[in-house]
Amino acid sequence: MTLILEPNIPDPDGFYDELLRAHEELTDDESEAFNARLILTLCNHIGDREILRAALEAAK
């Protein structure tokens, strides 16, 4: 399996709005903690270390 880098989320603008709303009323520290939990939750869901390594490289 390879890392998908092309747009792959239905209604990406709608998802971005949901993501922004999830951060509403959070302090900066709470927002950073939320992002960390979200990242770890999604990494756990993916579960494939090769894909996760590729994602780390792509994010650099």
C-alpha distance matrix in Angstrom:
0.0 3.8 6.9 9.1 12.5 14.5 16.7 15.1 17.9 20.7 24.0 22.8 26.5 27.2 24.5 25.8 29.3 28.2 26.7 30.0 32.1 30.4 31.9 35.3 38.1 36.0 37.5 35.5 34.9 33.8 31.5 29.8 29.6 28.1 25.4 24.7 24.5 22.3 19.8 19.9 19.7 16.5 15.0 16.1 14.7 11.1 11.9 8.9 10.9 8.6 7.5 11.2 12.4 10.8 12.5 15.6 15.9 15.4 18.0 20.5
3.8 0.0 3.8 6.3 9.2 11.6 14.3 13.5 16.5 19.6 22.6 20.9 24.5 25.7 23.0 23.9 27.5 26.8 25.2 28.2 30.6 29.1 30.3 33.7 36.6 34.6 35.8 33.6 33.2 32.5 29.9 28.1 28.4 27.0 23.9 23.4 23.8 21.4 18.7 19.4 19.6 16.2 14.7 16.7 15.5 11.8 13.1 10.1 11.3 8.4 6.5 10.1 10.8 8.3 9.9 13.2 12.9 12.0 14.9 17.3
6.9 3.8 0.0 3.8 6.2 9.2 11.6 11.1 13.9 17.4 20.0 17.9 21.3 22.6 19.9 20.5 24.1 23.6 21.7 24.6 27.2 25.8 26.8 30.2 33.1 31.1 32.3 30.0 29.9 29.1 26.4 24.7 25.2 23.8 20.6 20.4 21.0 18.4 15.7 16.9 17.3 13.7 12.6 15.2 14.1 10.6 12.5 10.2 11.1 8.8 5.7 8.3 9.5 6.6 6.9 10.5 10.6 9.1 11.7 14.4
9.1 6.3 3.8 0.0 3.8 5.8 8.0 7.6 10.8 14.1 16.7 14.8 18.3 19.8 17.4 18.1 21.8 21.5 20.1 22.9 25.5 24.5 25.7 28.9 32.1 30.5 31.9 29.9 30.1 29.2 26.2 25.0 25.7 23.8 20.7 21.2 21.7 18.6 16.4 18.2 18.1 14.3 14.2 16.9 15.1 12.1 14.8 13.1 14.5 12.6 9.2 11.3 12.8 9.8 9.1 12.8 12.9 10.4 12.5 15.6
12.5 9.2 6.2 3.8 0.0 3.8 6.6 8.0 10.9 14.2 16.1 13.7 16.8 18.9 16.7 16.7 20.4 20.8 19.1 21.5 24.4 23.8 24.6 27.7 30.9 29.3 30.6 28.3 28.9 28.3 25.0 23.9 25.1 23.4 20.0 20.8 21.9 18.8 16.6 19.0 19.3 15.6 15.6 18.8 17.4 14.6 17.3 15.8 16.5 14.6 11.3 12.6 13.5 10.2 9.0 12.2 11.8 8.5 10.4 13.4
14.5 11.6 9.2 5.8 3.8 0.0 3.8 6.1 9.4 12.0 13.8 11.9 15.0 17.2 15.7 16.0 19.6 20.3 19.2 21.5 24.2 24.2 25.2 28.0 31.4 30.3 31.8 29.8 30.7 29.9 26.5 25.8 27.2 25.0 21.8 23.2 24.0 20.7 18.9 21.6 21.4 17.7 18.3 21.3 19.4 16.9 20.0 18.7 19.9 18.0 14.6 16.1 17.3 14.0 12.6 15.9 15.5 12.0 13.6 16.5
16.7 14.3 11.6 8.0 6.6 3.8 0.0 3.8 6.1 8.6 10.0 8.1 11.3 13.5 12.2 12.7 16.1 17.0 16.3 18.5 21.1 21.3 22.6 25.1 28.7 27.9 29.7 28.0 29.2 28.1 24.6 24.4 25.8 23.3 20.4 22.2 22.8 19.2 18.1 21.0 20.4 16.8 18.3 21.1 18.9 17.1 20.6 20.0 21.4 20.1 16.4 17.5 19.2 16.3 14.3 17.4 17.6 14.1 14.8 18.0
15.1 13.5 11.1 7.6 8.0 6.1 3.8 0.0 3.8 6.5 9.2 8.3 12.0 13.1 11.5 13.1 16.3 16.3 16.0 18.8 20.8 20.7 22.5 25.1 28.7 27.9 30.0 28.6 29.5 27.9 24.7 24.6 25.4 22.7 20.1 21.8 21.7 18.0 17.3 19.7 18.5 15.0 16.7 19.0 16.3 14.8 18.4 18.2 20.2 19.2 15.5 16.7 19.1 16.5 14.5 17.9 18.7 15.6 16.3 19.8
17.9 16.5 13.9 10.8 10.9 9.4 6.1 3.8 0.0 3.8 6.2 5.4 9.2 9.6 7.9 10.1 12.9 12.7 12.9 15.8 17.5 17.5 19.7 22.0 25.6 25.1 27.5 26.5 27.5 25.6 22.4 22.9 23.6 20.5 18.4 20.4 20.1 16.3 16.3 18.9 17.3 14.1 16.6 18.7 16.0 15.3 19.0 19.5 21.6 21.3 17.5 18.1 20.8 18.7 16.1 19.2 20.6 17.5 17.4 21.1
20.7 19.6 17.4 14.1 14.2 12.0 8.6 6.5 3.8 0.0 3.8 5.7 8.8 8.5 8.2 11.0 12.9 12.9 14.1 16.7 17.8 18.4 20.9 22.7 26.4 26.4 29.1 28.5 29.7 27.5 24.4 25.4 26.0 22.7 21.0 23.3 22.6 18.9 19.4 21.9 19.9 17.1 19.8 21.5 18.6 18.3 22.1 22.7 25.1 24.8 21.0 21.7 24.5 22.4 19.9 23.0 24.3 21.2 21.1 24.7
24.0 22.6 20.0 16.7 16.1 13.8 10.0 9.2 6.2 3.8 0.0 3.8 5.5 5.3 6.4 8.8 10.1 10.8 12.5 14.5 15.5 16.8 19.1 20.5 24.2 24.6 27.4 26.9 28.5 26.4 23.2 24.6 25.6 22.2 20.7 23.5 23.0 19.3 20.2 23.1 21.2 18.7 21.7 23.6 20.9 20.9 24.7 25.5 27.6 27.3 23.5 23.8 26.5 24.5 21.6 24.3 25.7 22.4 21.8 25.3
22.8 20.9 17.9 14.8 13.7 11.9 8.1 8.3 5.4 5.7 3.8 0.0 3.8 5.4 5.0 6.1 8.6 9.8 10.4 12.3 14.1 15.2 17.0 18.7 22.5 22.5 24.9 24.1 25.7 24.0 20.5 21.6 22.9 19.8 17.8 20.7 20.7 17.0 17.5 20.7 19.4 16.8 19.5 21.9 19.7 19.4 23.1 23.8 25.4 25.2 21.4 21.3 23.8 21.8 18.7 21.2 22.5 19.1 18.3 21.7
26.5 24.5 21.3 18.3 16.8 15.0 11.3 12.0 9.2 8.8 5.5 3.8 0.0 3.8 5.4 5.0 6.2 8.7 9.8 10.5 12.3 14.3 15.7 16.8 20.6 21.1 23.6 22.9 25.1 23.4 19.9 21.5 23.1 20.0 18.3 21.6 21.8 18.3 19.3 22.6 21.4 19.2 22.1 24.5 22.5 22.6 26.2 27.1 28.5 28.4 24.6 24.2 26.6 24.6 21.4 23.5 24.7 21.4 20.1 23.2
27.2 25.7 22.6 19.8 18.9 17.2 13.5 13.1 9.6 8.5 5.3 5.4 3.8 0.0 3.8 5.4 5.1 6.3 8.7 10.0 10.6 12.5 14.7 15.5 19.3 20.1 23.0 22.9 24.8 22.6 19.4 21.4 22.5 19.1 18.1 21.4 20.9 17.5 19.1 22.1 20.4 18.6 21.9 23.8 21.6 22.2 25.8 27.2 28.9 29.2 25.5 25.0 27.7 26.1 22.8 24.9 26.6 23.6 22.1 25.4
24.5 23.0 19.9 17.4 16.7 15.7 12.2 11.5 7.9 8.2 6.4 5.0 5.4 3.8 0.0 3.8 5.3 5.0 6.2 8.6 9.8 10.5 12.9 14.6 18.2 18.4 21.2 20.8 22.3 20.1 16.9 18.5 19.5 16.0 14.8 17.9 17.4 13.8 15.3 18.4 16.7 14.8 18.2 20.1 18.1 18.7 22.3 23.7 25.4 25.9 22.2 21.5 24.3 23.0 19.6 21.6 23.6 20.8 19.2 22.7
25.8 23.9 20.5 18.1 16.7 16.0 12.7 13.1 10.1 11.0 8.8 6.1 5.0 5.4 3.8 0.0 3.8 5.4 5.0 6.2 8.6 9.8 11.1 12.8 16.5 16.6 19.0 18.3 20.2 18.4 15.0 16.5 18.1 15.0 13.5 16.9 17.1 13.8 15.1 18.5 17.5 15.8 18.8 21.2 19.7 20.1 23.5 24.8 25.9 26.3 22.7 21.6 24.1 22.7 19.1 20.7 22.5 19.7 17.7 20.8
29.3 27.5 24.1 21.8 20.4 19.6 16.1 16.3 12.9 12.9 10.1 8.6 6.2 5.1 5.3 3.8 0.0 3.8 5.4 5.1 6.1 8.6 10.1 10.7 14.5 15.4 18.1 18.1 20.3 18.3 15.1 17.5 18.9 15.7 15.0 18.6 18.5 15.6 17.5 20.7 19.5 18.3 21.6 23.6 22.1 23.0 26.3 28.0 29.2 29.8 26.2 25.0 27.5 26.4 22.8 24.2 26.1 23.4 21.2 24.2
28.2 26.8 23.6 21.5 20.8 20.3 17.0 16.3 12.7 12.9 10.8 9.8 8.7 6.3 5.0 5.4 3.8 0.0 3.8 5.5 5.0 6.2 8.9 10.0 13.6 14.2 17.3 17.7 19.3 16.7 13.9 16.3 17.1 13.5 13.3 16.7 16.0 13.1 15.5 18.4 16.7 15.9 19.4 21.0 19.5 20.9 24.1 26.1 27.5 28.5 25.1 23.7 26.6 25.8 22.2 23.6 26.0 23.6 21.4 24.6
26.7 25.2 21.7 20.1 19.1 19.2 16.3 16.0 12.9 14.1 12.5 10.4 9.8 8.7 6.2 5.0 5.4 3.8 0.0 3.8 5.4 5.1 6.8 9.2 12.7 12.3 15.0 14.8 16.2 14.0 10.9 12.9 13.9 10.5 9.8 13.4 13.1 10.3 12.5 15.6 14.5 13.8 17.0 18.9 17.9 19.1 22.1 24.0 25.0 26.1 22.8 21.0 23.7 23.2 19.4 20.4 23.0 20.8 18.2 21.3
30.0 28.2 24.6 22.9 21.5 21.5 18.5 18.8 15.8 16.7 14.5 12.3 10.5 10.0 8.6 6.2 5.1 5.5 3.8 0.0 3.8 5.4 5.3 6.7 10.4 10.6 13.1 13.0 15.3 13.4 10.2 12.7 14.4 11.5 11.1 14.9 15.2 13.0 15.0 18.2 17.6 17.1 20.1 22.2 21.5 22.6 25.5 27.3 28.0 29.1 25.8 23.9 26.2 25.6 21.8 22.5 24.8 22.5 19.7 22.3
32.1 30.6 27.2 25.5 24.4 24.2 21.1 20.8 17.5 17.8 15.5 14.1 12.3 10.6 9.8 8.6 6.1 5.0 5.4 3.8 0.0 3.8 5.3 5.1 8.7 9.9 13.1 14.1 16.1 13.5 11.1 14.3 15.3 12.1 12.8 16.4 16.0 14.0 16.8 19.5 18.3 18.4 21.7 23.2 22.4 24.0 26.8 29.1 30.0 31.4 28.1 26.2 28.8 28.5 24.7 25.4 28.0 25.8 23.1 25.8
30.4 29.1 25.8 24.5 23.8 24.2 21.3 20.7 17.5 18.4 16.8 15.2 14.3 12.5 10.5 9.8 8.6 6.2 5.1 5.4 3.8 0.0 3.8 5.7 8.6 8.4 11.8 12.7 13.9 10.9 8.8 11.8 12.1 8.7 9.9 13.3 12.4 10.8 13.9 16.2 15.1 15.6 18.8 20.0 19.6 21.5 24.0 26.5 27.4 29.1 26.0 23.9 26.6 26.7 22.9 23.5 26.4 24.7 21.8 24.6
31.9 30.3 26.8 25.7 24.6 25.2 22.6 22.5 19.7 20.9 19.1 17.0 15.7 14.7 12.9 11.1 10.1 8.9 6.8 5.3 5.3 3.8 0.0 3.8 6.4 5.5 8.4 9.1 10.8 8.4 5.9 9.3 10.5 7.9 9.0 12.5 12.6 11.6 14.2 16.7 16.4 17.1 19.8 21.4 21.5 23.1 25.4 27.7 28.1 29.7 26.9 24.4 26.7 26.9 23.1 23.0 25.8 24.3 21.1 23.4
35.3 33.7 30.2 28.9 27.7 28.0 25.1 25.1 22.0 22.7 20.5 18.7 16.8 15.5 14.6 12.8 10.7 10.0 9.2 6.7 5.1 5.7 3.8 0.0 3.8 5.5 8.6 10.4 12.6 10.3 8.7 12.4 13.5 11.3 12.8 16.1 16.1 15.2 18.0 20.4 19.9 20.6 23.5 24.9 24.9 26.7 29.0 31.4 31.9 33.5 30.5 28.1 30.4 30.5 26.7 26.7 29.4 27.7 24.5 26.7
38.1 36.6 33.1 32.1 30.9 31.4 28.7 28.7 25.6 26.4 24.2 22.5 20.6 19.3 18.2 16.5 14.5 13.6 12.7 10.4 8.7 8.6 6.4 3.8 0.0 3.8 6.6 9.5 11.4 9.2 9.0 12.8 13.5 12.1 14.3 17.1 17.1 17.0 19.9 21.9 21.5 22.8 25.5 26.7 27.0 29.0 31.0 33.6 33.8 35.7 33.0 30.3 32.5 33.0 29.2 28.8 31.6 30.3 26.9 28.8
36.0 34.6 31.1 30.5 29.3 30.3 27.9 27.9 25.1 26.4 24.6 22.5 21.1 20.1 18.4 16.6 15.4 14.2 12.3 10.6 9.9 8.4 5.5 5.5 3.8 0.0 3.8 6.5 7.8 5.5 5.6 9.2 9.8 8.9 11.3 13.8 14.0 14.5 17.1 18.9 19.0 20.5 22.8 24.0 24.8 26.7 28.5 31.0 31.0 33.0 30.5 27.6 29.6 30.3 26.7 26.0 28.9 27.9 24.5 26.2
37.5 35.8 32.3 31.9 30.6 31.8 29.7 30.0 27.5 29.1 27.4 24.9 23.6 23.0 21.2 19.0 18.1 17.3 15.0 13.1 13.1 11.8 8.4 8.6 6.6 3.8 0.0 3.8 5.4 5.0 6.0 8.6 9.8 10.3 12.2 14.1 15.1 16.1 18.1 19.9 20.7 22.3 24.0 25.5 26.6 28.3 29.8 32.1 31.7 33.7 31.4 28.3 29.9 30.8 27.3 26.1 28.8 28.2 24.5 25.8
35.5 33.6 30.0 29.9 28.3 29.8 28.0 28.6 26.5 28.5 26.9 24.1 22.9 22.9 20.8 18.3 18.1 17.7 14.8 13.0 14.1 12.7 9.1 10.4 9.5 6.5 3.8 0.0 3.8 5.5 5.0 6.2 8.6 9.8 10.6 12.4 14.3 15.2 16.5 18.4 19.8 21.1 22.4 24.3 25.7 26.9 28.3 30.3 29.5 31.3 29.2 25.9 27.3 28.1 24.6 23.2 25.7 25.2 21.4 22.4
34.9 33.2 29.9 30.1 28.9 30.7 29.2 29.5 27.5 29.7 28.5 25.7 25.1 24.8 22.3 20.2 20.3 19.3 16.2 15.3 16.1 13.9 10.8 12.6 11.4 7.8 5.4 3.8 0.0 3.8 5.4 5.1 6.2 8.6 9.9 10.6 12.4 14.2 15.4 16.6 18.3 20.0 21.1 22.5 24.3 25.8 26.7 28.9 28.0 30.1 28.3 24.9 26.2 27.5 24.2 22.5 25.4 25.3 21.6 22.5
33.8 32.5 29.1 29.2 28.3 29.9 28.1 27.9 25.6 27.5 26.4 24.0 23.4 22.6 20.1 18.4 18.3 16.7 14.0 13.4 13.5 10.9 8.4 10.3 9.2 5.5 5.0 5.5 3.8 0.0 3.8 5.5 5.0 6.0 8.6 9.8 10.4 12.1 14.1 15.3 16.2 18.2 19.7 20.9 22.3 24.2 25.3 27.8 27.4 29.7 27.7 24.4 26.2 27.5 24.1 22.9 26.0 25.7 22.2 23.7
31.5 29.9 26.4 26.2 25.0 26.5 24.6 24.7 22.4 24.4 23.2 20.5 19.9 19.4 16.9 15.0 15.1 13.9 10.9 10.2 11.1 8.8 5.9 8.7 9.0 5.6 6.0 5.0 5.4 3.8 0.0 3.8 5.4 5.0 6.2 8.6 9.9 10.4 12.2 14.3 15.1 16.4 18.2 19.8 21.0 22.5 24.0 26.2 25.9 27.8 25.5 22.4 24.2 25.1 21.5 20.5 23.5 22.8 19.2 20.9
29.8 28.1 24.7 25.0 23.9 25.8 24.4 24.6 22.9 25.4 24.6 21.6 21.5 21.4 18.5 16.5 17.5 16.3 12.9 12.7 14.3 11.8 9.3 12.4 12.8 9.2 8.6 6.2 5.1 5.5 3.8 0.0 3.8 5.4 5.1 6.2 8.7 9.8 10.5 12.4 14.2 15.4 16.4 18.3 20.0 21.1 22.2 24.2 23.4 25.3 23.3 20.0 21.5 22.6 19.2 17.8 20.7 20.5 16.9 18.2
29.6 28.4 25.2 25.7 25.1 27.2 25.8 25.4 23.6 26.0 25.6 22.9 23.1 22.5 19.5 18.1 18.9 17.1 13.9 14.4 15.3 12.1 10.5 13.5 13.5 9.8 9.8 8.6 6.2 5.0 5.4 3.8 0.0 3.8 5.4 5.0 6.2 8.5 9.9 10.6 12.2 14.2 15.2 16.4 18.3 20.0 20.8 23.2 22.5 25.0 23.2 19.8 21.6 23.2 19.9 18.6 21.9 22.0 18.7 20.2
28.1 27.0 23.8 23.8 23.4 25.0 23.3 22.7 20.5 22.7 22.2 19.8 20.0 19.1 16.0 15.0 15.7 13.5 10.5 11.5 12.1 8.7 7.9 11.3 12.1 8.9 10.3 9.8 8.6 6.0 5.0 5.4 3.8 0.0 3.8 5.4 5.2 6.1 8.6 9.9 10.4 12.2 14.1 15.3 16.4 18.3 19.7 22.3 22.2 24.5 22.3 19.2 21.5 22.7 19.2 18.6 22.0 21.5 18.4 20.6
25.4 23.9 20.6 20.7 20.0 21.8 20.4 20.1 18.4 21.0 20.7 17.8 18.3 18.1 14.8 13.5 15.0 13.3 9.8 11.1 12.8 9.9 9.0 12.8 14.3 11.3 12.2 10.6 9.9 8.6 6.2 5.1 5.4 3.8 0.0 3.8 5.5 5.0 6.1 8.6 9.8 10.5 12.1 14.1 15.2 16.4 18.0 20.1 19.8 21.7 19.4 16.3 18.4 19.3 15.7 15.1 18.4 17.8 14.6 16.8
24.7 23.4 20.4 21.2 20.8 23.2 22.2 21.8 20.4 23.3 23.5 20.7 21.6 21.4 17.9 16.9 18.6 16.7 13.4 14.9 16.4 13.3 12.5 16.1 17.1 13.8 14.1 12.4 10.6 9.8 8.6 6.2 5.0 5.4 3.8 0.0 3.8 5.4 5.2 6.2 8.5 10.0 10.5 12.2 14.2 15.3 16.1 18.3 17.6 20.0 18.1 14.7 16.7 18.3 15.1 13.9 17.5 17.6 14.7 16.6
24.5 23.8 21.0 21.7 21.9 24.0 22.8 21.7 20.1 22.6 23.0 20.7 21.8 20.9 17.4 17.1 18.5 16.0 13.1 15.2 16.0 12.4 12.6 16.1 17.1 14.0 15.1 14.3 12.4 10.4 9.9 8.7 6.2 5.2 5.5 3.8 0.0 3.8 5.5 5.2 6.0 8.6 9.8 10.4 12.2 14.2 15.0 17.8 17.8 20.5 18.6 15.5 18.0 19.7 16.6 16.1 19.8 19.9 17.3 19.6
22.3 21.4 18.4 18.6 18.8 20.7 19.2 18.0 16.3 18.9 19.3 17.0 18.3 17.5 13.8 13.8 15.6 13.1 10.3 13.0 14.0 10.8 11.6 15.2 17.0 14.5 16.1 15.2 14.2 12.1 10.4 9.8 8.5 6.1 5.0 5.4 3.8 0.0 3.8 5.5 5.1 6.2 8.5 9.9 10.6 12.3 14.1 16.6 17.1 19.4 16.9 14.2 17.1 18.1 14.7 15.0 18.6 17.9 15.6 18.4
19.8 18.7 15.7 16.4 16.6 18.9 18.1 17.3 16.3 19.4 20.2 17.5 19.3 19.1 15.3 15.1 17.5 15.5 12.5 15.0 16.8 13.9 14.2 18.0 19.9 17.1 18.1 16.5 15.4 14.1 12.2 10.5 9.9 8.6 6.1 5.2 5.5 3.8 0.0 3.8 5.5 5.2 6.0 8.5 9.8 10.5 12.0 14.0 14.0 16.0 13.7 10.7 13.4 14.6 11.3 11.3 14.9 14.6 12.4 15.1
19.9 19.4 16.9 18.2 19.0 21.6 21.0 19.7 18.9 21.9 23.1 20.7 22.6 22.1 18.4 18.5 20.7 18.4 15.6 18.2 19.5 16.2 16.7 20.4 21.9 18.9 19.9 18.4 16.6 15.3 14.3 12.4 10.6 9.9 8.6 6.2 5.2 5.5 3.8 0.0 3.8 5.5 5.0 6.0 8.5 9.8 10.2 12.8 12.7 15.4 13.8 10.7 13.4 15.4 12.7 12.5 16.3 16.7 14.9 17.3
19.7 19.6 17.3 18.1 19.3 21.4 20.4 18.5 17.3 19.9 21.2 19.4 21.4 20.4 16.7 17.5 19.5 16.7 14.5 17.6 18.3 15.1 16.4 19.9 21.5 19.0 20.7 19.8 18.3 16.2 15.1 14.2 12.2 10.4 9.8 8.5 6.0 5.1 5.5 3.8 0.0 3.8 5.5 5.2 6.3 8.8 9.8 13.0 14.0 16.7 14.7 12.3 15.7 17.2 14.5 15.1 18.8 18.7 17.1 20.0
16.5 16.2 13.7 14.3 15.6 17.7 16.8 15.0 14.1 17.1 18.7 16.8 19.2 18.6 14.8 15.8 18.3 15.9 13.8 17.1 18.4 15.6 17.1 20.6 22.8 20.5 22.3 21.1 20.0 18.2 16.4 15.4 14.2 12.2 10.5 10.0 8.6 6.2 5.2 5.5 3.8 0.0 3.8 5.4 4.9 6.2 8.5 11.0 12.4 14.5 11.8 9.9 13.5 14.4 11.6 13.0 16.4 15.9 14.7 18.0
15.0 14.7 12.6 14.2 15.6 18.3 18.3 16.7 16.6 19.8 21.7 19.5 22.1 21.9 18.2 18.8 21.6 19.4 17.0 20.1 21.7 18.8 19.8 23.5 25.5 22.8 24.0 22.4 21.1 19.7 18.2 16.4 15.2 14.1 12.1 10.5 9.8 8.5 6.0 5.0 5.5 3.8 0.0 3.8 5.4 5.1 6.0 8.2 8.8 11.3 9.3 6.9 10.4 11.9 9.7 10.7 14.2 14.4 13.7 16.5
16.1 16.7 15.2 16.9 18.8 21.3 21.1 19.0 18.7 21.5 23.6 21.9 24.5 23.8 20.1 21.2 23.6 21.0 18.9 22.2 23.2 20.0 21.4 24.9 26.7 24.0 25.5 24.3 22.5 20.9 19.8 18.3 16.4 15.3 14.1 12.2 10.4 9.9 8.5 6.0 5.2 5.4 3.8 0.0 3.8 5.5 5.0 8.5 9.8 12.8 11.5 9.6 13.0 14.9 13.2 14.2 17.6 18.1 17.4 20.1
14.7 15.5 14.1 15.1 17.4 19.4 18.9 16.3 16.0 18.6 20.9 19.7 22.5 21.6 18.1 19.7 22.1 19.5 17.9 21.5 22.4 19.6 21.5 24.9 27.0 24.8 26.6 25.7 24.3 22.3 21.0 20.0 18.3 16.4 15.2 14.2 12.2 10.6 9.8 8.5 6.3 4.9 5.4 3.8 0.0 3.8 5.5 8.7 11.2 13.6 11.5 10.6 14.4 15.4 13.7 15.5 18.7 18.5 18.1 21.3
11.1 11.8 10.6 12.1 14.6 16.9 17.1 14.8 15.3 18.3 20.9 19.4 22.6 22.2 18.7 20.1 23.0 20.9 19.1 22.6 24.0 21.5 23.1 26.7 29.0 26.7 28.3 26.9 25.8 24.2 22.5 21.1 20.0 18.3 16.4 15.3 14.2 12.3 10.5 9.8 8.8 6.2 5.1 5.5 3.8 0.0 3.8 5.6 8.4 10.1 7.8 7.7 11.4 12.1 10.8 13.1 15.8 15.6 15.9 19.0
11.9 13.1 12.5 14.8 17.3 20.0 20.6 18.4 19.0 22.1 24.7 23.1 26.2 25.8 22.3 23.5 26.3 24.1 22.1 25.5 26.8 24.0 25.4 29.0 31.0 28.5 29.8 28.3 26.7 25.3 24.0 22.2 20.8 19.7 18.0 16.1 15.0 14.1 12.0 10.2 9.8 8.5 6.0 5.0 5.5 3.8 0.0 3.8 6.2 9.0 8.2 7.7 10.9 12.6 12.1 13.6 16.4 17.0 17.4 20.0
8.9 10.1 10.2 13.1 15.8 18.7 20.0 18.2 19.5 22.7 25.5 23.8 27.1 27.2 23.7 24.8 28.0 26.1 24.0 27.3 29.1 26.5 27.7 31.4 33.6 31.0 32.1 30.3 28.9 27.8 26.2 24.2 23.2 22.3 20.1 18.3 17.8 16.6 14.0 12.8 13.0 11.0 8.2 8.5 8.7 5.6 3.8 0.0 3.8 5.5 5.4 6.2 8.7 10.1 10.6 12.4 14.5 15.3 16.5 18.8
10.9 11.3 11.1 14.5 16.5 19.9 21.4 20.2 21.6 25.1 27.6 25.4 28.5 28.9 25.4 25.9 29.2 27.5 25.0 28.0 30.0 27.4 28.1 31.9 33.8 31.0 31.7 29.5 28.0 27.4 25.9 23.4 22.5 22.2 19.8 17.6 17.8 17.1 14.0 12.7 14.0 12.4 8.8 9.8 11.2 8.4 6.2 3.8 0.0 3.8 5.4 4.9 6.0 8.5 9.6 10.3 12.3 14.0 15.1 16.8
8.6 8.4 8.8 12.6 14.6 18.0 20.1 19.2 21.3 24.8 27.3 25.2 28.4 29.2 25.9 26.3 29.8 28.5 26.1 29.1 31.4 29.1 29.7 33.5 35.7 33.0 33.7 31.3 30.1 29.7 27.8 25.3 25.0 24.5 21.7 20.0 20.5 19.4 16.0 15.4 16.7 14.5 11.3 12.8 13.6 10.1 9.0 5.5 3.8 0.0 3.8 5.4 5.1 6.2 8.6 9.9 10.8 12.3 14.3 15.8
7.5 6.5 5.7 9.2 11.3 14.6 16.4 15.5 17.5 21.0 23.5 21.4 24.6 25.5 22.2 22.7 26.2 25.1 22.8 25.8 28.1 26.0 26.9 30.5 33.0 30.5 31.4 29.2 28.3 27.7 25.5 23.3 23.2 22.3 19.4 18.1 18.6 16.9 13.7 13.8 14.7 11.8 9.3 11.5 11.5 7.8 8.2 5.4 5.4 3.8 0.0 3.8 5.4 5.0 6.1 8.7 9.9 10.3 12.2 14.5
11.2 10.1 8.3 11.3 12.6 16.1 17.5 16.7 18.1 21.7 23.8 21.3 24.2 25.0 21.5 21.6 25.0 23.7 21.0 23.9 26.2 23.9 24.4 28.1 30.3 27.6 28.3 25.9 24.9 24.4 22.4 20.0 19.8 19.2 16.3 14.7 15.5 14.2 10.7 10.7 12.3 9.9 6.9 9.6 10.6 7.7 7.7 6.2 4.9 5.4 3.8 0.0 3.8 5.4 4.9 6.2 8.7 9.7 10.5 12.7
12.4 10.8 9.5 12.8 13.5 17.3 19.2 19.1 20.8 24.5 26.5 23.8 26.6 27.7 24.3 24.1 27.5 26.6 23.7 26.2 28.8 26.6 26.7 30.4 32.5 29.6 29.9 27.3 26.2 26.2 24.2 21.5 21.6 21.5 18.4 16.7 18.0 17.1 13.4 13.4 15.7 13.5 10.4 13.0 14.4 11.4 10.9 8.7 6.0 5.1 5.4 3.8 0.0 3.8 5.4 5.1 6.3 8.6 9.9 11.1
10.8 8.3 6.6 9.8 10.2 14.0 16.3 16.5 18.7 22.4 24.5 21.8 24.6 26.1 23.0 22.7 26.4 25.8 23.2 25.6 28.5 26.7 26.9 30.5 33.0 30.3 30.8 28.1 27.5 27.5 25.1 22.6 23.2 22.7 19.3 18.3 19.7 18.1 14.6 15.4 17.2 14.4 11.9 14.9 15.4 12.1 12.6 10.1 8.5 6.2 5.0 5.4 3.8 0.0 3.8 5.4 5.1 6.1 8.6 10.1
12.5 9.9 6.9 9.1 9.0 12.6 14.3 14.5 16.1 19.9 21.6 18.7 21.4 22.8 19.6 19.1 22.8 22.2 19.4 21.8 24.7 22.9 23.1 26.7 29.2 26.7 27.3 24.6 24.2 24.1 21.5 19.2 19.9 19.2 15.7 15.1 16.6 14.7 11.3 12.7 14.5 11.6 9.7 13.2 13.7 10.8 12.1 10.6 9.6 8.6 6.1 4.9 5.4 3.8 0.0 3.8 5.4 5.0 6.1 8.7
15.6 13.2 10.5 12.8 12.2 15.9 17.4 17.9 19.2 23.0 24.3 21.2 23.5 24.9 21.6 20.7 24.2 23.6 20.4 22.5 25.4 23.5 23.0 26.7 28.8 26.0 26.1 23.2 22.5 22.9 20.5 17.8 18.6 18.6 15.1 13.9 16.1 15.0 11.3 12.5 15.1 13.0 10.7 14.2 15.5 13.1 13.6 12.4 10.3 9.9 8.7 6.2 5.1 5.4 3.8 0.0 3.8 5.5 5.2 6.6
15.9 12.9 10.6 12.9 11.8 15.5 17.6 18.7 20.6 24.3 25.7 22.5 24.7 26.6 23.6 22.5 26.1 26.0 23.0 24.8 28.0 26.4 25.8 29.4 31.6 28.9 28.8 25.7 25.4 26.0 23.5 20.7 21.9 22.0 18.4 17.5 19.8 18.6 14.9 16.3 18.8 16.4 14.2 17.6 18.7 15.8 16.4 14.5 12.3 10.8 9.9 8.7 6.3 5.1 5.4 3.8 0.0 3.8 5.4 5.3
15.4 12.0 9.1 10.4 8.5 12.0 14.1 15.6 17.5 21.2 22.4 19.1 21.4 23.6 20.8 19.7 23.4 23.6 20.8 22.5 25.8 24.7 24.3 27.7 30.3 27.9 28.2 25.2 25.3 25.7 22.8 20.5 22.0 21.5 17.8 17.6 19.9 17.9 14.6 16.7 18.7 15.9 14.4 18.1 18.5 15.6 17.0 15.3 14.0 12.3 10.3 9.7 8.6 6.1 5.0 5.5 3.8 0.0 3.8 5.5
18.0 14.9 11.7 12.5 10.4 13.6 14.8 16.3 17.4 21.1 21.8 18.3 20.1 22.1 19.2 17.7 21.2 21.4 18.2 19.7 23.1 21.8 21.1 24.5 26.9 24.5 24.5 21.4 21.6 22.2 19.2 16.9 18.7 18.4 14.6 14.7 17.3 15.6 12.4 14.9 17.1 14.7 13.7 17.4 18.1 15.9 17.4 16.5 15.1 14.3 12.2 10.5 9.9 8.6 6.1 5.2 5.4 3.8 0.0 3.8
20.5 17.3 14.4 15.6 13.4 16.5 18.0 19.8 21.1 24.7 25.3 21.7 23.2 25.4 22.7 20.8 24.2 24.6 21.3 22.3 25.8 24.6 23.4 26.7 28.8 26.2 25.8 22.4 22.5 23.7 20.9 18.2 20.2 20.6 16.8 16.6 19.6 18.4 15.1 17.3 20.0 18.0 16.5 20.1 21.3 19.0 20.0 18.8 16.8 15.8 14.5 12.7 11.1 10.1 8.7 6.6 5.3 5.5 3.8 0.0
